Amino acid sequence: MAVTASRDQVRAAAAGVAVTFGLNGVAVATWFARVPAARDALGLTPGALGLLLLSMSAGAFLAMLTAGEVTHRLGPKRTVYVSAVIVSAGLATAGVGIGAFPSVLLTGIGIFVLGYGSGTCDVAMNVEAAEVERALGRTVMPRFHAMWSLGTVAAAGLASLAAWALLPVTTHLAVVAAIVAAGTLLAARAYKLAGEAEQGQSSGVMAAWREPRTLLIGLLVLVLAFTEGTANDWVAVAFIDGYQVDPATGAIVFGVFVTTMTFGRIFGTIALDRWGRVPVLVTTMLLAASGVALAVFGGSPLVAVAGVAVWGLGTALGFPVGMSAAADEPERAAARVSVVAVIGYTAFLAGPPLVGLLGDHVGVLRGLLVVPLLLLPALALVPAMRRPAKS
């Protein structure tokens, strides 16, 4: 249920949502940045490490199945309160499992809890973000997702410093966990716009699974999440294998993707407000498809990097606009965001093995061409992003 708020309350809620997004990114990226330390401390083979990493994905996926109901019942503020504690407990537990008491089981439990808390927070903060966007009367959702990206960059930098200073992993993760918990709890105090459910009111999650528009938005978000996730997982490897660059250069190429994607999320709101969702998404999806093609067929690393930059720019708006579209109608926002998130996050489970399988046959660089092959037919789904007509 939406809550009437003053202009100052809307601004405060916007700031709170931005901080929540940023700290959620910090928590997740802190774990990923210390994965090499976990591998070494636990003596894991690549296959065993892959199974361990699946624990976090499983936690996040379970969260997507339940977060709509939880957010509906508690409201975004209380849900973020609870999920902040869960995220921090999971991150700290993983730190103990890596350093203080090395244990694959304990680490797996920790990152499962981290994934569940992060995924639950994801739905709740997107619901509140959609209310902020509605109250402001202009597009801001991509900027909140840009804050998540900036949080991951900050976490990666801090992790590098921690590793350089030989800070124990247990201490590093515990300190970050405390900061994330305290910061998120303070930030969520400003949430004012989306209240908890009225007594006896159904969440509508099951009904949302039967709504054609919600499912079409979910399918489009699935393709757009796959477009983003493929770059995150494979672009550095593709350049190392396909263009024979060194690992440091491969990391820089990934940095180019993240930078242009963040830039697109910050400034793409202007285009969305001026031209609307459908033409902007069609344009950006075509940019992403052409960027991947240029990265694969560029011939030289320099031209291919330019393609990666275009790819990042074209990827920027898909996921956040999908969240906005799912939450267009506030009374069913939590249910629809949850359904769209479940469908979309499937890309992060299925994407890595799909590209890896293709890479075994045609090379990782050529395997990236699956992205435009999915993007181009998905253009037919973009009209589902239009705002529903007001009755």
JODAGI-V632711 format. One record per pair of residues at least 12 apart in sequence whose C-alpha atoms are under 7 Angstrom apart, sorted by the first residue. I is the first residue (numbers start at 0). J is the second residue. D is the distance in whole Angstrom. If there is no record, write none. Layout:
# JODAGI-V632711
i->(I & I)
j->(J & J)
d->(D & D)
This chain:
# JODAGI-V632711
i->(0 & 0 & 0 & 0 & 0 & 0 & 1 & 1 & 1 & 1 & 2 & 2 & 2 & 2 & 3 & 4 & 4 & 8 & 9 & 9 & 11 & 12 & 12 & 12 & 12 & 13 & 15 & 15 & 15 & 15 & 16 & 16 & 17 & 17 & 18 & 19 & 19 & 20 & 20 & 20 & 20 & 21 & 21 & 21 & 21 & 22 & 22 & 22 & 23 & 23 & 24 & 24 & 24 & 24 & 25 & 25 & 25 & 25 & 26 & 28 & 28 & 28 & 29 & 29 & 29 & 32 & 32 & 37 & 40 & 41 & 41 & 41 & 41 & 51 & 54 & 54 & 54 & 55 & 55 & 55 & 55 & 56 & 56 & 57 & 58 & 58 & 58 & 58 & 59 & 59 & 59 & 59 & 60 & 61 & 62 & 62 & 62 & 63 & 63 & 63 & 63 & 63 & 64 & 64 & 66 & 66 & 66 & 67 & 67 & 67 & 67 & 67 & 68 & 68 & 68 & 70 & 70 & 71 & 71 & 71 & 71 & 72 & 72 & 73 & 74 & 74 & 74 & 74 & 75 & 75 & 75 & 75 & 75 & 76 & 76 & 78 & 78 & 79 & 79 & 79 & 80 & 80 & 82 & 82 & 82 & 82 & 83 & 83 & 83 & 83 & 84 & 85 & 85 & 85 & 86 & 86 & 86 & 86 & 87 & 87 & 87 & 87 & 89 & 89 & 89 & 89 & 90 & 90 & 90 & 90 & 90 & 91 & 91 & 91 & 92 & 92 & 93 & 93 & 93 & 93 & 94 & 94 & 94 & 94 & 95 & 97 & 98 & 98 & 99 & 122 & 122 & 125 & 126 & 126 & 126 & 127 & 127 & 128 & 129 & 129 & 130 & 130 & 131 & 137 & 138 & 138 & 138 & 139 & 140 & 140 & 140 & 141 & 141 & 141 & 141 & 141 & 141 & 142 & 142 & 144 & 145 & 145 & 145 & 148 & 202 & 203 & 203 & 204 & 204 & 207 & 207 & 207 & 208 & 212 & 213 & 213 & 213 & 215 & 215 & 216 & 216 & 216 & 216 & 217 & 217 & 217 & 218 & 218 & 219 & 219 & 220 & 220 & 220 & 220 & 221 & 221 & 221 & 221 & 221 & 222 & 222 & 223 & 223 & 223 & 224 & 224 & 224 & 225 & 225 & 225 & 226 & 226 & 227 & 228 & 229 & 229 & 232 & 234 & 235 & 235 & 235 & 235 & 236 & 237 & 237 & 238 & 241 & 242 & 252 & 255 & 256 & 256 & 256 & 257 & 259 & 259 & 259 & 260 & 260 & 260 & 260 & 261 & 263 & 263 & 264 & 264 & 267 & 276 & 276 & 277 & 277 & 277 & 277 & 280 & 281 & 283 & 283 & 284 & 284 & 284 & 286 & 286 & 286 & 287 & 287 & 287 & 287 & 287 & 288 & 288 & 288 & 290 & 290 & 290 & 290 & 291 & 291 & 291 & 291 & 292 & 293 & 294 & 294 & 295 & 295 & 322 & 324 & 324 & 325 & 327 & 354 & 354)
j->(193 & 194 & 195 & 196 & 329 & 330 & 192 & 193 & 194 & 329 & 191 & 192 & 193 & 194 & 192 & 191 & 192 & 191 & 131 & 134 & 189 & 131 & 189 & 190 & 191 & 131 & 186 & 187 & 189 & 190 & 124 & 128 & 143 & 146 & 186 & 183 & 186 & 143 & 144 & 146 & 147 & 146 & 147 & 149 & 150 & 150 & 179 & 183 & 117 & 147 & 147 & 148 & 150 & 151 & 150 & 151 & 153 & 154 & 179 & 151 & 154 & 155 & 154 & 155 & 158 & 155 & 158 & 97 & 97 & 97 & 101 & 102 & 103 & 107 & 107 & 110 & 111 & 110 & 111 & 113 & 114 & 114 & 348 & 111 & 111 & 112 & 114 & 115 & 114 & 115 & 117 & 118 & 341 & 115 & 115 & 118 & 119 & 118 & 119 & 337 & 340 & 341 & 337 & 341 & 119 & 122 & 337 & 122 & 204 & 333 & 334 & 337 & 202 & 204 & 334 & 123 & 333 & 195 & 196 & 202 & 333 & 195 & 196 & 195 & 193 & 194 & 195 & 196 & 123 & 124 & 126 & 127 & 193 & 187 & 190 & 120 & 123 & 120 & 123 & 187 & 184 & 187 & 116 & 117 & 119 & 120 & 116 & 180 & 183 & 184 & 180 & 112 & 113 & 116 & 112 & 113 & 116 & 117 & 176 & 177 & 179 & 180 & 109 & 110 & 112 & 113 & 109 & 110 & 113 & 172 & 176 & 172 & 173 & 176 & 106 & 109 & 105 & 106 & 109 & 110 & 168 & 169 & 172 & 173 & 169 & 169 & 168 & 169 & 169 & 336 & 337 & 322 & 326 & 332 & 333 & 192 & 193 & 140 & 323 & 326 & 192 & 193 & 192 & 272 & 268 & 271 & 272 & 268 & 319 & 320 & 323 & 264 & 265 & 268 & 316 & 319 & 320 & 264 & 265 & 319 & 261 & 264 & 265 & 261 & 334 & 331 & 334 & 334 & 335 & 334 & 335 & 338 & 338 & 383 & 325 & 335 & 339 & 380 & 383 & 321 & 339 & 383 & 384 & 339 & 342 & 343 & 342 & 343 & 377 & 380 & 317 & 318 & 321 & 343 & 342 & 343 & 344 & 345 & 346 & 373 & 374 & 314 & 317 & 318 & 318 & 343 & 346 & 346 & 347 & 350 & 314 & 370 & 314 & 347 & 350 & 351 & 351 & 253 & 249 & 250 & 252 & 253 & 249 & 363 & 364 & 364 & 364 & 300 & 304 & 308 & 307 & 308 & 311 & 311 & 308 & 311 & 312 & 311 & 312 & 314 & 315 & 315 & 312 & 315 & 315 & 316 & 316 & 384 & 385 & 381 & 382 & 384 & 385 & 317 & 378 & 313 & 314 & 313 & 314 & 374 & 309 & 310 & 313 & 309 & 310 & 311 & 313 & 314 & 370 & 371 & 374 & 306 & 307 & 309 & 310 & 306 & 307 & 310 & 368 & 368 & 306 & 306 & 307 & 364 & 365 & 336 & 384 & 386 & 339 & 386 & 366 & 367)
d->(6 & 5 & 6 & 6 & 7 & 6 & 6 & 5 & 6 & 6 & 7 & 5 & 6 & 6 & 7 & 7 & 7 & 7 & 6 & 7 & 6 & 7 & 5 & 5 & 6 & 6 & 4 & 6 & 6 & 7 & 6 & 6 & 5 & 6 & 6 & 5 & 6 & 6 & 7 & 6 & 5 & 5 & 4 & 7 & 4 & 6 & 6 & 7 & 7 & 7 & 5 & 7 & 5 & 5 & 5 & 5 & 7 & 5 & 7 & 5 & 6 & 6 & 5 & 7 & 7 & 6 & 6 & 6 & 6 & 7 & 6 & 7 & 7 & 6 & 6 & 6 & 5 & 5 & 4 & 7 & 5 & 6 & 7 & 7 & 5 & 6 & 5 & 4 & 4 & 5 & 7 & 5 & 7 & 7 & 5 & 5 & 5 & 6 & 7 & 6 & 6 & 5 & 7 & 6 & 5 & 6 & 6 & 7 & 7 & 5 & 5 & 5 & 6 & 7 & 7 & 6 & 6 & 6 & 6 & 6 & 6 & 6 & 5 & 5 & 6 & 5 & 4 & 7 & 5 & 6 & 7 & 6 & 7 & 6 & 6 & 7 & 6 & 5 & 6 & 7 & 6 & 7 & 5 & 7 & 6 & 6 & 7 & 5 & 6 & 7 & 6 & 7 & 7 & 5 & 7 & 5 & 5 & 6 & 4 & 7 & 7 & 6 & 4 & 6 & 5 & 4 & 6 & 7 & 6 & 6 & 6 & 6 & 5 & 6 & 7 & 5 & 7 & 4 & 4 & 6 & 6 & 4 & 5 & 7 & 5 & 7 & 6 & 5 & 6 & 6 & 6 & 7 & 7 & 6 & 6 & 7 & 6 & 6 & 6 & 6 & 6 & 7 & 7 & 6 & 5 & 7 & 6 & 6 & 6 & 7 & 7 & 5 & 6 & 7 & 6 & 5 & 7 & 5 & 5 & 6 & 5 & 5 & 6 & 6 & 6 & 7 & 6 & 4 & 7 & 6 & 6 & 7 & 7 & 6 & 6 & 6 & 7 & 6 & 6 & 6 & 7 & 6 & 6 & 4 & 5 & 6 & 7 & 7 & 6 & 6 & 7 & 6 & 6 & 5 & 6 & 4 & 7 & 7 & 6 & 7 & 7 & 7 & 6 & 6 & 6 & 6 & 6 & 5 & 7 & 6 & 7 & 6 & 6 & 6 & 6 & 7 & 7 & 6 & 4 & 6 & 6 & 6 & 7 & 5 & 5 & 7 & 6 & 6 & 6 & 6 & 6 & 5 & 5 & 6 & 6 & 5 & 5 & 4 & 5 & 6 & 5 & 7 & 5 & 5 & 5 & 6 & 7 & 7 & 7 & 6 & 6 & 7 & 7 & 7 & 6 & 4 & 7 & 6 & 7 & 7 & 6 & 6 & 5 & 6 & 4 & 7 & 4 & 6 & 7 & 5 & 7 & 4 & 6 & 5 & 4 & 6 & 7 & 6 & 7 & 7 & 5 & 5 & 6 & 6 & 6 & 6 & 6 & 7 & 7 & 7 & 6 & 7)
